[in-house]
Amino acid sequence: MATVQNGALERVPLTIPVSDLRNEQAKILGQLHDGPILLTQRGRAAAMLVEPALWNLLIDRLSDLEDILNGLDAYHEYQQDPASARPLDELENELLEMPAAQESATYA
């Protein structure tokens, strides 16, 4: 069964046919506390069921990893051309001038 241990998600989750979900919904949803459940249809992976807390944790970690990658890209760009660096106050002023709608679209 799939669980999160020491921050790591096991690779092979509990696998259940979709037809079982129809017949044993409460029991299967109760098993989500043990980890994600892979639903199959005609023997093929069809969907994953995960608890909302685990989903949010995974999304937060993904966002953190994307931020790290963006930082590494910026650092690599700086190493290639140190003259491309911009002063922090210049970037802050640019962000302050950015309209709220444009800012939210940038971070979406």
N, CA, C and O atoms as a GROMACS GRO file, in nm:
protein
  432
    1MET      N    1   0.084  -0.118   0.000
    1MET     CA    2   0.000   0.000   0.000
    1MET      C    3   0.088   0.125   0.000
    1MET      O    4   0.195   0.125   0.062
    2ALA      N    5   0.047   0.228  -0.068
    2ALA     CA    6   0.127   0.351  -0.078
    2ALA      C    7   0.109   0.436   0.047
    2ALA      O    8  -0.002   0.455   0.096
    3THR      N    9   0.220   0.484   0.097
    3THR     CA   10   0.216   0.574   0.211
    3THR      C   11   0.323   0.679   0.195
    3THR      O   12   0.411   0.668   0.110
    4VAL      N   13   0.314   0.781   0.278
    4VAL     CA   14   0.419   0.882   0.280
    4VAL      C   15   0.503   0.854   0.404
    4VAL      O   16   0.453   0.859   0.516
    5GLN      N   17   0.631   0.823   0.383
    5GLN     CA   18   0.721   0.795   0.495
    5GLN      C   19   0.844   0.883   0.480
    5GLN      O   20   0.907   0.886   0.375
    6ASN      N   21   0.877   0.954   0.588
    6ASN     CA   22   0.993   1.044   0.585
    6ASN      C   23   0.986   1.140   0.467
    6ASN      O   24   1.088   1.173   0.408
    7GLY      N   25   0.865   1.184   0.434
    7GLY     CA   26   0.849   1.280   0.325
    7GLY      C   27   0.854   1.219   0.186
    7GLY      O   28   0.846   1.292   0.087
    8ALA      N   29   0.868   1.085   0.176
    8ALA     CA   30   0.876   1.020   0.045
    8ALA      C   31   0.748   0.940   0.020
    8ALA      O   32   0.700   0.870   0.108
    9LEU      N   33   0.696   0.952  -0.097
    9LEU     CA   34   0.576   0.880  -0.137
    9LEU      C   35   0.618   0.751  -0.205
    9LEU      O   36   0.697   0.753  -0.299
   10GLU      N   37   0.566   0.638  -0.157
   10GLU     CA   38   0.597   0.511  -0.221
   10GLU      C   39   0.537   0.510  -0.360
   10GLU      O   40   0.437   0.576  -0.387
   11ARG      N   41   0.599   0.434  -0.449
   11ARG     CA   42   0.563   0.436  -0.590
   11ARG      C   43   0.440   0.352  -0.624
   11ARG      O   44   0.362   0.393  -0.710
   12VAL      N   45   0.418   0.237  -0.562
   12VAL     CA   46   0.310   0.147  -0.601
   12VAL      C   47   0.195   0.156  -0.501
   12VAL      O   48   0.205   0.102  -0.391
   13PRO      N   49   0.087   0.224  -0.538
   13PRO     CA   50  -0.026   0.238  -0.446
   13PRO      C   51  -0.121   0.118  -0.453
   13PRO      O   52  -0.110   0.033  -0.541
   14LEU      N   53  -0.212   0.115  -0.359
   14LEU     CA   54  -0.321   0.018  -0.362
   14LEU      C   55  -0.395   0.037  -0.494
   14LEU      O   56  -0.425   0.150  -0.533
   15THR      N   57  -0.425  -0.074  -0.562
   15THR     CA   58  -0.491  -0.067  -0.693
   15THR      C   59  -0.628  -0.133  -0.682
   15THR      O   60  -0.641  -0.245  -0.633
   16ILE      N   61  -0.730  -0.062  -0.729
   16ILE     CA   62  -0.868  -0.110  -0.719
   16ILE      C   63  -0.941  -0.082  -0.850
   16ILE      O   64  -0.927   0.027  -0.905
   17PRO      N   65  -1.018  -0.178  -0.900
   17PRO     CA   66  -1.100  -0.152  -1.020
   17PRO      C   67  -1.208  -0.047  -0.990
   17PRO      O   68  -1.261  -0.041  -0.880
   18VAL      N   69  -1.239   0.035  -1.089
   18VAL     CA   70  -1.342   0.137  -1.074
   18VAL      C   71  -1.474   0.074  -1.031
   18VAL      O   72  -1.548   0.134  -0.952
   19SER      N   73  -1.504  -0.045  -1.080
   19SER     CA   74  -1.630  -0.111  -1.043
   19SER      C   75  -1.638  -0.135  -0.893
   19SER      O   76  -1.747  -0.129  -0.836
   20ASP      N   77  -1.525  -0.162  -0.827
   20ASP     CA   78  -1.525  -0.179  -0.682
   20ASP      C   79  -1.558  -0.047  -0.612
   20ASP      O   80  -1.624  -0.047  -0.508
   21LEU      N   81  -1.515   0.064  -0.669
   21LEU     CA   82  -1.545   0.194  -0.610
   21LEU      C   83  -1.695   0.217  -0.608
   21LEU      O   84  -1.749   0.271  -0.511
   22ARG      N   85  -1.762   0.177  -0.714
   22ARG     CA   86  -1.907   0.195  -0.718
   22ARG      C   87  -1.975   0.115  -0.607
   22ARG      O   88  -2.071   0.162  -0.545
   23ASN      N   89  -1.925  -0.005  -0.583
   23ASN     CA   90  -1.990  -0.096  -0.488
   23ASN      C   91  -1.943  -0.077  -0.343
   23ASN      O   92  -2.019  -0.107  -0.251
   24GLU      N   93  -1.823  -0.027  -0.322
   24GLU     CA   94  -1.766  -0.017  -0.187
   24GLU      C   95  -1.706   0.121  -0.161
   24GLU      O   96  -1.596   0.133  -0.106
   25GLN      N   97  -1.778   0.223  -0.199
   25GLN     CA   98  -1.727   0.360  -0.191
   25GLN      C   99  -1.679   0.398  -0.051
   25GLN      O  100  -1.567   0.447  -0.036
   26ALA      N  101  -1.759   0.377   0.051
   26ALA     CA  102  -1.722   0.418   0.187
   26ALA      C  103  -1.596   0.345   0.234
   26ALA      O  104  -1.507   0.406   0.292
   27LYS      N  105  -1.589   0.215   0.209
   27LYS     CA  106  -1.472   0.136   0.251
   27LYS      C  107  -1.345   0.185   0.182
   27LYS      O  108  -1.242   0.202   0.246
   28ILE      N  109  -1.354   0.208   0.052
   28ILE     CA  110  -1.237   0.250  -0.025
   28ILE      C  111  -1.193   0.390   0.015
   28ILE      O  112  -1.073   0.415   0.033
   29LEU      N  113  -1.288   0.481   0.031
   29LEU     CA  114  -1.252   0.616   0.075
   29LEU      C  115  -1.190   0.614   0.214
   29LEU      O  116  -1.104   0.696   0.246
   30GLY      N  117  -1.232   0.519   0.297
   30GLY     CA  118  -1.173   0.504   0.429
   30GLY      C  119  -1.028   0.458   0.423
   30GLY      O  120  -0.952   0.481   0.517
   31GLN      N  121  -0.989   0.392   0.314
   31GLN     CA  122  -0.852   0.344   0.299
   31GLN      C  123  -0.756   0.454   0.252
   31GLN      O  124  -0.635   0.433   0.250
   32LEU      N  125  -0.808   0.570   0.216
   32LEU     CA  126  -0.722   0.679   0.170
   32LEU      C  127  -0.623   0.726   0.276
   32LEU      O  128  -0.518   0.781   0.242
   33HIS      N  129  -0.656   0.707   0.404
   33HIS     CA  130  -0.561   0.750   0.508
   33HIS      C  131  -0.432   0.669   0.502
   33HIS      O  132  -0.330   0.711   0.557
   34ASP      N  133  -0.435   0.552   0.436
   34ASP     CA  134  -0.314   0.470   0.419
   34ASP      C  135  -0.230   0.515   0.300
   34ASP      O  136  -0.115   0.473   0.287
   35GLY      N  137  -0.286   0.598   0.214
   35GLY     CA  138  -0.214   0.647   0.098
   35GLY      C  139  -0.304   0.653  -0.025
   35GLY      O  140  -0.420   0.613  -0.018
   36PRO      N  141  -0.250   0.702  -0.136
   36PRO     CA  142  -0.328   0.714  -0.259
   36PRO      C  143  -0.377   0.577  -0.308
   36PRO      O  144  -0.319   0.473  -0.276
   37ILE      N  145  -0.483   0.580  -0.385
   37ILE     CA  146  -0.539   0.458  -0.443
   37ILE      C  147  -0.546   0.477  -0.594
   37ILE      O  148  -0.596   0.578  -0.644
   38LEU      N  149  -0.495   0.379  -0.666
   38LEU     CA  150  -0.500   0.380  -0.812
   38LEU      C  151  -0.626   0.309  -0.856
   38LEU      O  152  -0.648   0.193  -0.821
   39LEU      N  153  -0.710   0.378  -0.932
   39LEU     CA  154  -0.830   0.317  -0.989
   39LEU      C  155  -0.799   0.269  -1.130
   39LEU      O  156  -0.738   0.341  -1.209
   40THR      N  157  -0.841   0.147  -1.159
   40THR     CA  158  -0.819   0.092  -1.293
   40THR      C  159  -0.952   0.069  -1.361
   40THR      O  160  -1.055   0.045  -1.297
   41GLN      N  161  -0.948   0.078  -1.493
   41GLN     CA  162  -1.065   0.050  -1.575
   41GLN      C  163  -1.019  -0.039  -1.689
   41GLN      O  164  -0.930  -0.002  -1.766
   42ARG      N  165  -1.079  -0.156  -1.698
   42ARG     CA  166  -1.038  -0.256  -1.797
   42ARG      C  167  -0.888  -0.288  -1.784
   42ARG      O  168  -0.819  -0.308  -1.884
   43GLY      N  169  -0.841  -0.293  -1.660
   43GLY     CA  170  -0.703  -0.331  -1.635
   43GLY      C  171  -0.599  -0.221  -1.656
   43GLY      O  172  -0.479  -0.246  -1.641
   44ARG      N  173  -0.643  -0.102  -1.689
   44ARG     CA  174  -0.549   0.009  -1.712
   44ARG      C  175  -0.572   0.120  -1.611
   44ARG      O  176  -0.684   0.143  -1.566
   45ALA      N  177  -0.464   0.188  -1.577
   45ALA     CA  178  -0.475   0.300  -1.483
   45ALA      C  179  -0.573   0.404  -1.538
   45ALA      O  180  -0.563   0.445  -1.654
   46ALA      N  181  -0.667   0.446  -1.453
   46ALA     CA  182  -0.768   0.542  -1.497
   46ALA      C  183  -0.765   0.671  -1.414
   46ALA      O  184  -0.789   0.779  -1.467
   47ALA      N  185  -0.736   0.660  -1.285
   47ALA     CA  186  -0.738   0.777  -1.198
   47ALA      C  187  -0.668   0.745  -1.066
   47ALA      O  188  -0.648   0.629  -1.030
   48MET      N  189  -0.632   0.852  -0.996
   48MET     CA  190  -0.573   0.838  -0.862
   48MET      C  191  -0.664   0.908  -0.762
   48MET      O  192  -0.713   1.018  -0.787
   49LEU      N  193  -0.687   0.844  -0.650
   49LEU     CA  194  -0.758   0.906  -0.540
   49LEU      C  195  -0.655   0.941  -0.433
   49LEU      O  196  -0.576   0.856  -0.392
   50VAL      N  197  -0.655   1.066  -0.388
   50VAL     CA  198  -0.565   1.108  -0.281
   50VAL      C  199  -0.642   1.195  -0.182
   50VAL      O  200  -0.737   1.264  -0.219
   51GLU      N  201  -0.600   1.190  -0.056
   51GLU     CA  202  -0.660   1.277   0.044
   51GLU      C  203  -0.626   1.423   0.009
   51GLU      O  204  -0.518   1.450  -0.042
   52PRO      N  205  -0.716   1.515   0.036
   52PRO     CA  206  -0.688   1.656   0.007
   52PRO      C  207  -0.560   1.707   0.073
   52PRO      O  208  -0.487   1.784   0.012
   53ALA      N  209  -0.531   1.665   0.195
   53ALA     CA  210  -0.410   1.711   0.264
   53ALA      C  211  -0.285   1.666   0.189
   53ALA      O  212  -0.189   1.743   0.176
   54LEU      N  213  -0.285   1.543   0.140
   54LEU     CA  214  -0.170   1.493   0.064
   54LEU      C  215  -0.160   1.567  -0.069
   54LEU      O  216  -0.050   1.604  -0.111
   55TRP      N  217  -0.272   1.589  -0.135
   55TRP     CA  218  -0.272   1.664  -0.261
   55TRP      C  219  -0.210   1.802  -0.240
   55TRP      O  220  -0.124   1.844  -0.316
   56ASN      N  221  -0.254   1.872  -0.134
   56ASN     CA  222  -0.201   2.005  -0.106
   56ASN      C  223  -0.051   2.000  -0.076
   56ASN      O  224   0.024   2.088  -0.119
   57LEU      N  225  -0.008   1.899  -0.002
   57LEU     CA  226   0.135   1.883   0.028
   57LEU      C  227   0.214   1.864  -0.101
   57LEU      O  228   0.320   1.925  -0.119
   58LEU      N  229   0.164   1.779  -0.190
   58LEU     CA  230   0.234   1.754  -0.317
   58LEU      C  231   0.240   1.880  -0.403
   58LEU      O  232   0.342   1.908  -0.465
   59ILE      N  233   0.130   1.955  -0.408
   59ILE     CA  234   0.127   2.079  -0.486
   59ILE      C  235   0.224   2.181  -0.426
   59ILE      O  236   0.295   2.249  -0.500
   60ASP      N  237   0.228   2.191  -0.293
   60ASP     CA  238   0.323   2.284  -0.229
   60ASP      C  239   0.467   2.245  -0.260
   60ASP      O  240   0.550   2.331  -0.289
   61ARG      N  241   0.496   2.115  -0.255
   61ARG     CA  242   0.633   2.069  -0.285
   61ARG      C  243   0.668   2.096  -0.431
   61ARG      O  244   0.780   2.136  -0.462
   62LEU      N  245   0.572   2.072  -0.520
   62LEU     CA  246   0.597   2.099  -0.661
   62LEU      C  247   0.625   2.247  -0.683
   62LEU      O  248   0.716   2.283  -0.758
   63SER      N  249   0.548   2.332  -0.619
   63SER     CA  250   0.570   2.477  -0.630
   63SER      C  251   0.708   2.515  -0.578
   63SER      O  252   0.779   2.595  -0.639
   64ASP      N  253   0.747   2.456  -0.465
   64ASP     CA  254   0.880   2.483  -0.409
   64ASP      C  255   0.989   2.439  -0.507
   64ASP      O  256   1.087   2.511  -0.527
   65LEU      N  257   0.973   2.321  -0.566
   65LEU     CA  258   1.072   2.272  -0.662
   65LEU      C  259   1.081   2.361  -0.785
   65LEU      O  260   1.190   2.386  -0.837
   66GLU      N  261   0.965   2.410  -0.832
   66GLU     CA  262   0.966   2.502  -0.946
   66GLU      C  263   1.040   2.631  -0.910
   66GLU      O  264   1.115   2.685  -0.992
   67ASP      N  265   1.019   2.681  -0.788
   67ASP     CA  266   1.091   2.801  -0.743
   67ASP      C  267   1.241   2.776  -0.739
   67ASP      O  268   1.320   2.862  -0.780
   68ILE      N  269   1.280   2.660  -0.690
   68ILE     CA  270   1.423   2.625  -0.685
   68ILE      C  271   1.482   2.620  -0.825
   68ILE      O  272   1.590   2.674  -0.850
   69LEU      N  273   1.409   2.556  -0.917
   69LEU     CA  274   1.458   2.549  -1.056
   69LEU      C  275   1.470   2.687  -1.118
   69LEU      O  276   1.567   2.716  -1.188
   70ASN      N  277   1.372   2.773  -1.093
   70ASN     CA  278   1.379   2.910  -1.145
   70ASN      C  279   1.500   2.983  -1.088
   70ASN      O  280   1.568   3.056  -1.160
   71GLY      N  281   1.526   2.964  -0.959
   71GLY     CA  282   1.643   3.025  -0.897
   71GLY      C  283   1.773   2.973  -0.956
   71GLY      O  284   1.866   3.050  -0.980
   72LEU      N  285   1.779   2.842  -0.980
   72LEU     CA  286   1.899   2.784  -1.040
   72LEU      C  287   1.919   2.834  -1.183
   72LEU      O  288   2.032   2.861  -1.224
   73ASP      N  289   1.808   2.848  -1.257
   73ASP     CA  290   1.818   2.903  -1.394
   73ASP      C  291   1.873   3.046  -1.390
   73ASP      O  292   1.960   3.082  -1.469
   74ALA      N  293   1.820   3.126  -1.297
   74ALA     CA  294   1.866   3.265  -1.286
   74ALA      C  295   2.013   3.270  -1.245
   74ALA      O  296   2.089   3.352  -1.296
   75TYR      N  297   2.052   3.184  -1.154
   75TYR     CA  298   2.192   3.180  -1.111
   75TYR      C  299   2.283   3.138  -1.226
   75TYR      O  300   2.391   3.195  -1.245
   76HIS      N  301   2.239   3.039  -1.303
   76HIS     CA  302   2.318   2.993  -1.419
   76HIS      C  303   2.330   3.106  -1.521
   76HIS      O  304   2.438   3.128  -1.578
   77GLU      N  305   2.220   3.178  -1.545
   77GLU     CA  306   2.223   3.291  -1.638
   77GLU      C  307   2.320   3.398  -1.588
   77GLU      O  308   2.396   3.455  -1.667
   78TYR      N  309   2.318   3.424  -1.458
   78TYR     CA  310   2.410   3.523  -1.400
   78TYR      C  311   2.555   3.477  -1.416
   78TYR      O  312   2.642   3.558  -1.448
   79GLN      N  313   2.581   3.347  -1.395
   79GLN     CA  314   2.718   3.297  -1.410
   79GLN      C  315   2.768   3.314  -1.554
   79GLN      O  316   2.886   3.341  -1.576
   80GLN      N  317   2.677   3.298  -1.650
   80GLN     CA  318   2.714   3.311  -1.790
   80GLN      C  319   2.741   3.457  -1.827
   80GLN      O  320   2.828   3.486  -1.909
   81ASP      N  321   2.664   3.548  -1.766
   81ASP     CA  322   2.677   3.690  -1.799
   81ASP      C  323   2.648   3.775  -1.675
   81ASP      O  324   2.535   3.823  -1.658
   82PRO      N  325   2.747   3.795  -1.588
   82PRO     CA  326   2.724   3.874  -1.465
   82PRO      C  327   2.671   4.014  -1.492
   82PRO      O  328   2.606   4.072  -1.406
   83ALA      N  329   2.698   4.069  -1.609
   83ALA     CA  330   2.649   4.203  -1.641
   83ALA      C  331   2.497   4.206  -1.658
   83ALA      O  332   2.437   4.313  -1.656
   84SER      N  333   2.435   4.088  -1.674
   84SER     CA  334   2.290   4.083  -1.692
   84SER      C  335   2.215   4.103  -1.560
   84SER      O  336   2.093   4.122  -1.561
   85ALA      N  337   2.285   4.099  -1.448
   85ALA     CA  338   2.222   4.117  -1.317
   85ALA      C  339   2.165   4.258  -1.305
   85ALA      O  340   2.223   4.355  -1.353
   86ARG      N  341   2.048   4.267  -1.239
   86ARG     CA  342   1.984   4.396  -1.218
   86ARG      C  343   1.980   4.425  -1.068
   86ARG      O  344   1.964   4.332  -0.989
   87PRO      N  345   1.995   4.550  -1.030
   87PRO     CA  346   1.989   4.584  -0.887
   87PRO      C  347   1.852   4.552  -0.828
   87PRO      O  348   1.750   4.565  -0.895
   88LEU      N  349   1.850   4.509  -0.702
   88LEU     CA  350   1.727   4.472  -0.635
   88LEU      C  351   1.626   4.586  -0.632
   88LEU      O  352   1.507   4.563  -0.655
   89ASP      N  353   1.671   4.708  -0.605
   89ASP     CA  354   1.577   4.820  -0.599
   89ASP      C  355   1.510   4.845  -0.733
   89ASP      O  356   1.394   4.888  -0.737
   90GLU      N  357   1.579   4.819  -0.842
   90GLU     CA  358   1.520   4.834  -0.976
   90GLU      C  359   1.409   4.730  -0.995
   90GLU      O  360   1.302   4.763  -1.048
   91LEU      N  361   1.432   4.607  -0.953
   91LEU     CA  362   1.330   4.503  -0.965
   91LEU      C  363   1.211   4.532  -0.875
   91LEU      O  364   1.096   4.512  -0.916
   92GLU      N  365   1.236   4.579  -0.754
   92GLU     CA  366   1.127   4.613  -0.662
   92GLU      C  367   1.040   4.723  -0.720
   92GLU      O  368   0.917   4.714  -0.714
   93ASN      N  369   1.101   4.826  -0.777
   93ASN     CA  370   1.025   4.936  -0.838
   93ASN      C  371   0.942   4.885  -0.955
   93ASN      O  372   0.827   4.927  -0.972
   94GLU      N  373   0.998   4.797  -1.034
   94GLU     CA  374   0.926   4.740  -1.148
   94GLU      C  375   0.804   4.662  -1.100
   94GLU      O  376   0.696   4.672  -1.159
   95LEU      N  377   0.820   4.584  -0.993
   95LEU     CA  378   0.708   4.508  -0.939
   95LEU      C  379   0.601   4.598  -0.881
   95LEU      O  380   0.482   4.570  -0.895
   96LEU      N  381   0.641   4.707  -0.816
   96LEU     CA  382   0.544   4.800  -0.759
   96LEU      C  383   0.462   4.870  -0.867
   96LEU      O  384   0.347   4.905  -0.844
   97GLU      N  385   0.520   4.890  -0.984
   97GLU     CA  386   0.451   4.956  -1.094
   97GLU      C  387   0.361   4.861  -1.172
   97GLU      O  388   0.278   4.906  -1.251
   98MET      N  389   0.376   4.732  -1.151
   98MET     CA  390   0.300   4.632  -1.225
   98MET      C  391   0.154   4.633  -1.178
   98MET      O  392   0.129   4.623  -1.058
   99PRO      N  393   0.057   4.644  -1.270
   99PRO     CA  394  -0.084   4.639  -1.231
   99PRO      C  395  -0.118   4.505  -1.166
   99PRO      O  396  -0.060   4.402  -1.200
  100ALA      N  397  -0.211   4.507  -1.071
  100ALA     CA  398  -0.247   4.386  -0.996
  100ALA      C  399  -0.292   4.273  -1.088
  100ALA      O  400  -0.255   4.158  -1.066
  101ALA      N  401  -0.371   4.303  -1.192
  101ALA     CA  402  -0.419   4.199  -1.283
  101ALA      C  403  -0.303   4.134  -1.357
  101ALA      O  404  -0.299   4.012  -1.373
  102GLN      N  405  -0.209   4.215  -1.400
  102GLN     CA  406  -0.093   4.162  -1.471
  102GLN      C  407  -0.009   4.077  -1.376
  102GLN      O  408   0.044   3.974  -1.416
  103GLU      N  409   0.004   4.121  -1.251
  103GLU     CA  410   0.083   4.048  -1.152
  103GLU      C  411   0.022   3.912  -1.124
  103GLU      O  412   0.094   3.812  -1.118
  104SER      N  413  -0.112   3.905  -1.107
  104SER     CA  414  -0.175   3.777  -1.079
  104SER      C  415  -0.165   3.684  -1.198
  104SER      O  416  -0.153   3.562  -1.180
  105ALA      N  417  -0.169   3.736  -1.319
  105ALA     CA  418  -0.153   3.652  -1.438
  105ALA      C  419  -0.011   3.599  -1.447
  105ALA      O  420   0.011   3.487  -1.495
  106THR      N  421   0.085   3.678  -1.403
  106THR     CA  422   0.225   3.636  -1.406
  106THR      C  423   0.248   3.518  -1.313
  106THR      O  424   0.328   3.430  -1.346
  107TYR      N  425   0.181   3.515  -1.199
  107TYR     CA  426   0.204   3.410  -1.100
  107TYR      C  427   0.104   3.296  -1.110
  107TYR      O  428   0.106   3.206  -1.026
  108ALA      N  429   0.018   3.296  -1.208
  108ALA     CA  430  -0.082   3.190  -1.221
  108ALA      C  431  -0.021   3.062  -1.271
  108ALA      O  432  -0.091   2.962  -1.288
   0.00000   0.00000   0.00000
